[in-house]
Amino acid sequence: MDLSDPEEQLLHYAKTGSLSLIQCLLQLRIEQDLRLNINCRGKTKTSAGWTPLHLACYFGHKDVVEELLKAGADVNLQNSMGDTPLHKAALAGRKEVVLLLLRYDASSTIINGKAQIPKAVTEDDEINTMLEAAERRAERRQEEKLLEAAREGDVFSLSELLSRKRPPDIDCRDLQGNTPLHCAAYRGQKQCVGKLLKCGASYSMKNKSDQTVFDLACSEEIKQILEDSRDKDTVSGVQKFEGLLWKSSRFLSWRSHWVVIQDGVLSWYPRQADAVADVRKQGAKALMKAHCRVKAWDKCFFSLRCFDHSLHHFKVSSKTDPEAIRKRWLDALEEHTAYSSCNTTQEQTTEDEEGDEDTLGDLTDSLQAAEACQQKLETQVSIFLSMLKNEENNTLATPLLLKARETSDLSRETSSALRFCLGLFSKQQEVWSLKLEQEVEKNKLLSEALQTLATEHQELDQQSLCKGRRSSTLSTLTEDDFYDALSESDDEHSLSLSGFLSVAGHSCEEEEEGEVKEEEREPSLFSSSTLRGPAATCDMSGEVNHGDKKAQCNGVKKHRTSLPAPMFSRNDVSIWSILKKCIGMELSKIAMPVIFNEPLSFLQRLTEYMEHTYLIHQANATTDSMERMKCVAAFAVSAVASQWERTGKPFNPLLGETYELIREDLGFRWMSEQVSHHPPVSAFHAEGLQEDFLFHGSIYPKLKFWGKSVEAEPKGIITLELPKYNEAYTWTNPTCCVHNIIVGQLWIEQYGNVEVINHKTGERCSLTFKPCGMFGKELHKVEGYILDKSKKKLCAIYGKWTECLYTVDAATFDAHKKSDRKNSEEKKSNKQTSVDEEPEEMPLPDGDTVQVIPGSELIWRIAPRPDNSAEFYAFSMFAMQLNELEEGMKGVLPPTDCRLRPDIRAMEKGDIDLASAEKKRVEEKQRLARKNRSKSTEEWKTRWFHPGSNPHNKAQDWLYSNGYWERNYSLLPDIY
């Protein structure tokens, strides 16, 4: 690099963050007229095309970025790969730099060479939120400019805004609900009114005062323009356009169709004869708010995106002047789009499962006109009859004839208005029927294709697994280990989809409390005295005394060891029969039969975190921060272990539902609340009875359906606070994936990175939940390191989230991994062809499949589930006790507690019909309450939590508002 060149110097200083040297260069540029382009570009291989602003943004030098922006650097300049400085700052996770760039009007919608906007290149949720807010702010600015141009009559600005590649919404509204057409009509801006109408502005929309454009028109001339436009659209319509096009199909590639554009609707048929006879229509789309795109390098191609976001690809014939033919199609589509936008307005009000209501502006107007004519007709007929009755001679024959003619004219007007109304009804019914046929056909094709793919995939998996099991790579993996969710029946894969989704990353492993004898355990760093919380006593008044602190006991004298009734068989119900009807739906809204549930609410399932509270007490008992980190990391891993073999779906909590649990033997009390229904968010808060810890967070699973598997990425921050050491730990849960939900044997895996951070010391534990891989070698494995604030490895943690965790010196662990890789390579090269080859390594005597490294120390082990677990939904002993309800508890619990839900209680008692009926009843009651709130000004308010920033990492969270344990529940809603 030649640093004698001022521009090379500027690039170098921007990269290294040398603010003072950059200021000197910029000063010389002014004082000595130094030839220095502030937007110069790098020429080296690593920074080719990068400007100084790109480099400063990428390396996070905020002060340098601000200095360059003040000096006039182009904030939206793209490098040779199409990236703007905002792309680079977002990619590198530079939050402060992103915020600074947005203040200088950096565009958040510029697309780079990989067709990505800045939001698409970052994985940081806070940066994502900032960029989304910037997009909304930019859109709103464009809308305000459009409204202002309409008010002031600035036709040039109005035309420029509407002709942009991404124009603002032509029917946007101001604070009073007025659209640009309202504003232009009210101010008498004739040219703007004409331009807006030509571009598809709707004249039937109403503002907040229930006024249309006709009501606000300031002059007869403006009203005449509006009337002419409406008459032109409703009477003359637009010219029909048709011809032969190639259309892309998802399954059948490109096929020839006869395409017809008529009255703002695009239809396609197999042949021209079918279009003439109007038979065998393959599909139709209303062109309201549709827009086209072309590819500059393809003269035949164009695509059409409709108002419902569906995308259709077309090609014209390449034989004769394809560009001219394509232009005629695009012009026709533009004309019919404007016509359709003017004549059809969809005001869609979506209320979750309640459905959609479509309102047609023209239909409403025509009905009102017909009603007015009918009233006039009835008035004139009554007058006519009275005149005939009172007239005994023919002296008034002429007036009678005139009145009869007037009555006849009104009758014709009424008939015409009703015919037009009926025509709109028929046209809309035809569109709806075509949409329904199209969706049914699409559903059928997708169902058949998905089932075929899943079956073929299953066969391939079985073949691969059979081959893989013959090799030594699976010597430590048994069939039961791989199919960890396999039940007694081969058909048990037909179970709840959303059960795994709703608990993904949120539940805990099952360890039987206090019943595993110390001599049966391997030596661990935990002594028997630290496995349980502080002792507590409960007096007859229900007050639990813990030193100077009192906590309400919720009435359980002796915990149960089984449920009132065993679980039902799910063999007769297939999940595929449900899913194939729900393709395209949001997964959290799929209604599953109650047979797939387990008798717990998701709030209760969350509480299974606390089964391993002894790990928190152990962390409090040690003075070494690294030992505390080991305990907290083990607590975070053990939280997902209860998903192993749990095939039931917990009940979705109702909005406002709560759950509390006080366990004196474990030394904690817990409460949780469903704070949001769509999206479903559950918030929880737990505290030690000796005020020795706080544990809180909120969970929102993000769901993805991949056809044969379902993936749930749990959003939300988990926080553990240890006041004794003034420490706070935060982490997020790993991703959960449920495989073979359609065919095959069901199994679950957890994968992804989990980072537990000590915000006081800077220490962190970086854990990796390994994905299964082709032959299941890495199934259930967890590995990671505890690092100090300088990222030096202090020790390693390894094991399986379904079995146990060990800790060992980091150098020993690295040496073992290196040796293990070397041995695997040697086994591959020396692999024999015999199919009866025995595994070289057998499972450990105690059944573990974790190979223990010499010098390791056990930090956590899963306890076996009770003998009757298989009969009771694979519950641990802790889970069996979550829904127990004794008489003494009913006067203490709030009316919103999960234990009082009638559907859960009925299912626990074995009454599946009552459970199903009650589930439907409480969900309908919730929908009705939400609908009633939407009709009034009342808004739902959470009782025990409020949204805010997490005090330790500033991420969005739900924080406990206090007051729950005061037992004042008089104002709680009746949700059951």
HUKA-V17306 format. One record per residue. RES is the residue in three letters. SS is DSSP state (alpha for helix, beta for strand, coil for the rest). Layout:
RES	SS
RES	SS
This chain:
MET	coil
ASP	coil
LEU	coil
SER	coil
ASP	coil
PRO	alpha
GLU	alpha
GLU	alpha
GLN	alpha
LEU	alpha
LEU	alpha
HIS	alpha
TYR	alpha
ALA	alpha
LYS	alpha
THR	alpha
GLY	coil
SER	coil
LEU	alpha
SER	alpha
LEU	alpha
ILE	alpha
GLN	alpha
CYS	alpha
LEU	alpha
LEU	alpha
GLN	alpha
LEU	alpha
ARG	alpha
ILE	alpha
GLU	alpha
GLN	coil
ASP	coil
LEU	coil
ARG	coil
LEU	coil
ASN	coil
ILE	coil
ASN	coil
CYS	coil
ARG	coil
GLY	coil
LYS	coil
THR	coil
LYS	coil
THR	coil
SER	coil
ALA	coil
GLY	coil
TRP	coil
THR	coil
PRO	alpha
LEU	alpha
HIS	alpha
LEU	alpha
ALA	alpha
CYS	alpha
TYR	alpha
PHE	coil
GLY	coil
HIS	coil
LYS	alpha
ASP	alpha
VAL	alpha
VAL	alpha
GLU	alpha
GLU	alpha
LEU	alpha
LEU	alpha
LYS	alpha
ALA	coil
GLY	coil
ALA	coil
ASP	coil
VAL	coil
ASN	coil
LEU	coil
GLN	coil
ASN	coil
SER	coil
MET	coil
GLY	coil
ASP	coil
THR	coil
PRO	alpha
LEU	alpha
HIS	alpha
LYS	alpha
ALA	alpha
ALA	alpha
LEU	alpha
ALA	alpha
GLY	coil
ARG	coil
LYS	alpha
GLU	alpha
VAL	alpha
VAL	alpha
LEU	alpha
LEU	alpha
LEU	alpha
LEU	alpha
ARG	alpha
TYR	coil
ASP	coil
ALA	coil
SER	coil
SER	coil
THR	coil
ILE	coil
ILE	coil
ASN	coil
GLY	coil
LYS	coil
ALA	coil
GLN	coil
ILE	coil
PRO	alpha
LYS	alpha
ALA	alpha
VAL	alpha
THR	coil
GLU	coil
ASP	coil
ASP	alpha
GLU	alpha
ILE	alpha
ASN	alpha
THR	alpha
MET	alpha
LEU	alpha
GLU	alpha
ALA	alpha
ALA	alpha
GLU	alpha
ARG	alpha
ARG	alpha
ALA	alpha
GLU	alpha
ARG	alpha
ARG	alpha
GLN	alpha
GLU	alpha
GLU	alpha
LYS	alpha
LEU	alpha
LEU	alpha
GLU	alpha
ALA	alpha
ALA	alpha
ARG	alpha
GLU	alpha
GLY	coil
ASP	coil
VAL	alpha
PHE	alpha
SER	alpha
LEU	alpha
SER	alpha
GLU	alpha
LEU	alpha
LEU	alpha
SER	coil
ARG	coil
LYS	coil
ARG	coil
PRO	coil
PRO	coil
ASP	coil
ILE	coil
ASP	coil
CYS	coil
ARG	coil
ASP	coil
LEU	coil
GLN	coil
GLY	coil
ASN	coil
THR	coil
PRO	alpha
LEU	alpha
HIS	alpha
CYS	alpha
ALA	alpha
ALA	alpha
TYR	alpha
ARG	alpha
GLY	coil
GLN	coil
LYS	alpha
GLN	alpha
CYS	alpha
VAL	alpha
GLY	alpha
LYS	alpha
LEU	alpha
LEU	alpha
LYS	alpha
CYS	coil
GLY	coil
ALA	coil
SER	coil
TYR	coil
SER	coil
MET	coil
LYS	coil
ASN	coil
LYS	coil
SER	coil
ASP	coil
GLN	coil
THR	coil
VAL	alpha
PHE	alpha
ASP	alpha
LEU	alpha
ALA	coil
CYS	coil
SER	coil
GLU	alpha
GLU	alpha
ILE	alpha
LYS	alpha
GLN	alpha
ILE	alpha
LEU	alpha
GLU	alpha
ASP	alpha
SER	alpha
ARG	alpha
ASP	alpha
LYS	alpha
ASP	alpha
THR	alpha
VAL	alpha
SER	alpha
GLY	coil
VAL	coil
GLN	coil
LYS	coil
PHE	beta
GLU	beta
GLY	beta
LEU	beta
LEU	beta
TRP	beta
LYS	beta
SER	beta
SER	beta
ARG	coil
PHE	coil
LEU	coil
SER	beta
TRP	beta
ARG	beta
SER	beta
HIS	beta
TRP	beta
VAL	beta
VAL	beta
ILE	beta
GLN	beta
ASP	coil
GLY	coil
VAL	beta
LEU	beta
SER	beta
TRP	beta
TYR	beta
PRO	coil
ARG	coil
GLN	alpha
ALA	alpha
ASP	alpha
ALA	alpha
VAL	alpha
ALA	alpha
ASP	coil
VAL	coil
ARG	coil
LYS	beta
GLN	beta
GLY	beta
ALA	beta
LYS	beta
ALA	beta
LEU	coil
MET	coil
LYS	coil
ALA	coil
HIS	beta
CYS	beta
ARG	beta
VAL	beta
LYS	beta
ALA	coil
TRP	coil
ASP	beta
LYS	beta
CYS	beta
PHE	beta
PHE	beta
SER	beta
LEU	beta
ARG	beta
CYS	coil
PHE	coil
ASP	coil
HIS	coil
SER	coil
LEU	beta
HIS	beta
HIS	beta
PHE	beta
LYS	beta
VAL	coil
SER	coil
SER	coil
LYS	coil
THR	coil
ASP	coil
PRO	alpha
GLU	alpha
ALA	alpha
ILE	alpha
ARG	alpha
LYS	alpha
ARG	alpha
TRP	alpha
LEU	alpha
ASP	alpha
ALA	alpha
LEU	alpha
GLU	alpha
GLU	alpha
HIS	alpha
THR	alpha
ALA	alpha
TYR	alpha
SER	alpha
SER	alpha
CYS	alpha
ASN	alpha
THR	coil
THR	coil
GLN	coil
GLU	coil
GLN	coil
THR	coil
THR	coil
GLU	coil
ASP	alpha
GLU	alpha
GLU	alpha
GLY	coil
ASP	coil
GLU	coil
ASP	coil
THR	coil
LEU	coil
GLY	alpha
ASP	alpha
LEU	alpha
THR	alpha
ASP	alpha
SER	alpha
LEU	alpha
GLN	alpha
ALA	alpha
ALA	alpha
GLU	alpha
ALA	alpha
CYS	alpha
GLN	alpha
GLN	alpha
LYS	alpha
LEU	alpha
GLU	alpha
THR	alpha
GLN	alpha
VAL	alpha
SER	alpha
ILE	alpha
PHE	alpha
LEU	alpha
SER	alpha
MET	alpha
LEU	alpha
LYS	alpha
ASN	alpha
GLU	coil
GLU	coil
ASN	coil
ASN	coil
THR	coil
LEU	coil
ALA	alpha
THR	alpha
PRO	alpha
LEU	alpha
LEU	alpha
LEU	alpha
LYS	alpha
ALA	alpha
ARG	alpha
GLU	alpha
THR	alpha
SER	alpha
ASP	alpha
LEU	alpha
SER	alpha
ARG	alpha
GLU	alpha
THR	alpha
SER	alpha
SER	alpha
ALA	alpha
LEU	alpha
ARG	alpha
PHE	alpha
CYS	alpha
LEU	alpha
GLY	alpha
LEU	alpha
PHE	alpha
SER	alpha
LYS	alpha
GLN	alpha
GLN	alpha
GLU	alpha
VAL	alpha
TRP	alpha
SER	alpha
LEU	alpha
LYS	alpha
LEU	alpha
GLU	alpha
GLN	alpha
GLU	alpha
VAL	alpha
GLU	alpha
LYS	alpha
ASN	alpha
LYS	alpha
LEU	alpha
LEU	alpha
SER	alpha
GLU	alpha
ALA	alpha
LEU	alpha
GLN	alpha
THR	alpha
LEU	alpha
ALA	alpha
THR	alpha
GLU	alpha
HIS	alpha
GLN	alpha
GLU	alpha
LEU	alpha
ASP	alpha
GLN	alpha
GLN	alpha
SER	alpha
LEU	alpha
CYS	alpha
LYS	alpha
GLY	alpha
ARG	alpha
ARG	coil
SER	coil
SER	alpha
THR	alpha
LEU	alpha
SER	coil
THR	coil
LEU	coil
THR	coil
GLU	alpha
ASP	alpha
ASP	alpha
PHE	alpha
TYR	coil
ASP	coil
ALA	coil
LEU	coil
SER	coil
GLU	coil
SER	coil
ASP	alpha
ASP	alpha
GLU	alpha
HIS	alpha
SER	coil
LEU	coil
SER	coil
LEU	alpha
SER	alpha
GLY	alpha
PHE	alpha
LEU	alpha
SER	alpha
VAL	alpha
ALA	coil
GLY	coil
HIS	coil
SER	coil
CYS	coil
GLU	coil
GLU	coil
GLU	coil
GLU	coil
GLU	coil
GLY	coil
GLU	coil
VAL	coil
LYS	coil
GLU	alpha
GLU	alpha
GLU	alpha
ARG	coil
GLU	coil
PRO	coil
SER	beta
LEU	coil
PHE	coil
SER	coil
SER	alpha
SER	alpha
THR	alpha
LEU	coil
ARG	coil
GLY	coil
PRO	coil
ALA	coil
ALA	coil
THR	beta
CYS	beta
ASP	coil
MET	coil
SER	coil
GLY	coil
GLU	beta
VAL	beta
ASN	beta
HIS	beta
GLY	coil
ASP	coil
LYS	beta
LYS	beta
ALA	beta
GLN	beta
CYS	coil
ASN	coil
GLY	coil
VAL	coil
LYS	coil
LYS	coil
HIS	coil
ARG	coil
THR	coil
SER	coil
LEU	coil
PRO	coil
ALA	coil
PRO	coil
MET	coil
PHE	coil
SER	coil
ARG	coil
ASN	coil
ASP	coil
VAL	coil
SER	coil
ILE	alpha
TRP	alpha
SER	alpha
ILE	alpha
LEU	alpha
LYS	coil
LYS	coil
CYS	coil
ILE	coil
GLY	coil
MET	coil
GLU	coil
LEU	alpha
SER	alpha
LYS	alpha
ILE	coil
ALA	coil
MET	coil
PRO	coil
VAL	alpha
ILE	alpha
PHE	alpha
ASN	beta
GLU	beta
PRO	beta
LEU	beta
SER	beta
PHE	alpha
LEU	alpha
GLN	alpha
ARG	alpha
LEU	alpha
THR	alpha
GLU	alpha
TYR	alpha
MET	alpha
GLU	alpha
HIS	alpha
THR	alpha
TYR	alpha
LEU	alpha
ILE	alpha
HIS	alpha
GLN	alpha
ALA	alpha
ASN	alpha
ALA	alpha
THR	coil
THR	coil
ASP	coil
SER	alpha
MET	alpha
GLU	alpha
ARG	alpha
MET	alpha
LYS	alpha
CYS	alpha
VAL	alpha
ALA	alpha
ALA	alpha
PHE	alpha
ALA	alpha
VAL	alpha
SER	alpha
ALA	coil
VAL	coil
ALA	alpha
SER	alpha
GLN	alpha
TRP	coil
GLU	coil
ARG	coil
THR	coil
GLY	coil
LYS	beta
PRO	beta
PHE	beta
ASN	coil
PRO	coil
LEU	coil
LEU	coil
GLY	coil
GLU	coil
THR	beta
TYR	beta
GLU	beta
LEU	beta
ILE	beta
ARG	beta
GLU	coil
ASP	coil
LEU	coil
GLY	coil
PHE	beta
ARG	beta
TRP	beta
MET	beta
SER	beta
GLU	beta
GLN	beta
VAL	beta
SER	beta
HIS	coil
HIS	coil
PRO	coil
PRO	coil
VAL	beta
SER	beta
ALA	beta
PHE	beta
HIS	beta
ALA	beta
GLU	beta
GLY	beta
LEU	coil
GLN	coil
GLU	coil
ASP	coil
PHE	coil
LEU	beta
PHE	beta
HIS	beta
GLY	beta
SER	beta
ILE	beta
TYR	beta
PRO	beta
LYS	beta
LEU	beta
LYS	beta
PHE	beta
TRP	coil
GLY	coil
LYS	coil
SER	beta
VAL	beta
GLU	beta
ALA	beta
GLU	beta
PRO	beta
LYS	beta
GLY	coil
ILE	coil
ILE	beta
THR	beta
LEU	beta
GLU	beta
LEU	beta
PRO	coil
LYS	coil
TYR	coil
ASN	coil
GLU	beta
ALA	beta
TYR	beta
THR	beta
TRP	beta
THR	coil
ASN	coil
PRO	coil
THR	beta
CYS	beta
CYS	beta
VAL	beta
HIS	beta
ASN	coil
ILE	coil
ILE	coil
VAL	coil
GLY	coil
GLN	coil
LEU	coil
TRP	beta
ILE	beta
GLU	beta
GLN	beta
TYR	beta
GLY	beta
ASN	beta
VAL	beta
GLU	beta
VAL	beta
ILE	beta
ASN	beta
HIS	coil
LYS	coil
THR	coil
GLY	coil
GLU	coil
ARG	beta
CYS	beta
SER	beta
LEU	beta
THR	beta
PHE	beta
LYS	coil
PRO	coil
CYS	coil
GLY	coil
MET	coil
PHE	coil
GLY	coil
LYS	coil
GLU	coil
LEU	coil
HIS	coil
LYS	beta
VAL	beta
GLU	beta
GLY	beta
TYR	beta
ILE	beta
LEU	beta
ASP	coil
LYS	coil
SER	coil
LYS	coil
LYS	coil
LYS	beta
LEU	beta
CYS	beta
ALA	beta
ILE	beta
TYR	beta
GLY	beta
LYS	beta
TRP	coil
THR	coil
GLU	coil
CYS	beta
LEU	beta
TYR	beta
THR	beta
VAL	beta
ASP	coil
ALA	alpha
ALA	alpha
THR	alpha
PHE	alpha
ASP	alpha
ALA	alpha
HIS	alpha
LYS	alpha
LYS	alpha
SER	alpha
ASP	alpha
ARG	alpha
LYS	alpha
ASN	alpha
SER	alpha
GLU	alpha
GLU	alpha
LYS	alpha
LYS	alpha
SER	alpha
ASN	coil
LYS	coil
GLN	coil
THR	coil
SER	coil
VAL	coil
ASP	coil
GLU	coil
GLU	coil
PRO	coil
GLU	coil
GLU	coil
MET	coil
PRO	coil
LEU	coil
PRO	coil
ASP	coil
GLY	coil
ASP	coil
THR	coil
VAL	coil
GLN	coil
VAL	coil
ILE	coil
PRO	coil
GLY	coil
SER	coil
GLU	beta
LEU	beta
ILE	beta
TRP	beta
ARG	beta
ILE	coil
ALA	coil
PRO	coil
ARG	coil
PRO	coil
ASP	coil
ASN	coil
SER	alpha
ALA	alpha
GLU	alpha
PHE	coil
TYR	coil
ALA	coil
PHE	coil
SER	coil
MET	alpha
PHE	alpha
ALA	alpha
MET	alpha
GLN	coil
LEU	coil
ASN	coil
GLU	coil
LEU	coil
GLU	coil
GLU	alpha
GLY	alpha
MET	alpha
LYS	alpha
GLY	coil
VAL	coil
LEU	coil
PRO	coil
PRO	coil
THR	coil
ASP	beta
CYS	alpha
ARG	alpha
LEU	alpha
ARG	coil
PRO	alpha
ASP	alpha
ILE	alpha
ARG	alpha
ALA	alpha
MET	alpha
GLU	alpha
LYS	coil
GLY	coil
ASP	coil
ILE	alpha
ASP	alpha
LEU	alpha
ALA	alpha
SER	alpha
ALA	alpha
GLU	alpha
LYS	alpha
LYS	alpha
ARG	alpha
VAL	alpha
GLU	alpha
GLU	alpha
LYS	alpha
GLN	alpha
ARG	alpha
LEU	alpha
ALA	alpha
ARG	alpha
LYS	alpha
ASN	alpha
ARG	alpha
SER	alpha
LYS	alpha
SER	coil
THR	coil
GLU	coil
GLU	coil
TRP	coil
LYS	coil
THR	coil
ARG	coil
TRP	coil
PHE	beta
HIS	beta
PRO	beta
GLY	beta
SER	beta
ASN	coil
PRO	coil
HIS	coil
ASN	coil
LYS	coil
ALA	coil
GLN	beta
ASP	beta
TRP	beta
LEU	beta
TYR	beta
SER	coil
ASN	coil
GLY	coil
TYR	alpha
TRP	alpha
GLU	alpha
ARG	coil
ASN	coil
TYR	coil
SER	coil
LEU	coil
LEU	coil
PRO	coil
ASP	coil
ILE	coil
TYR	coil
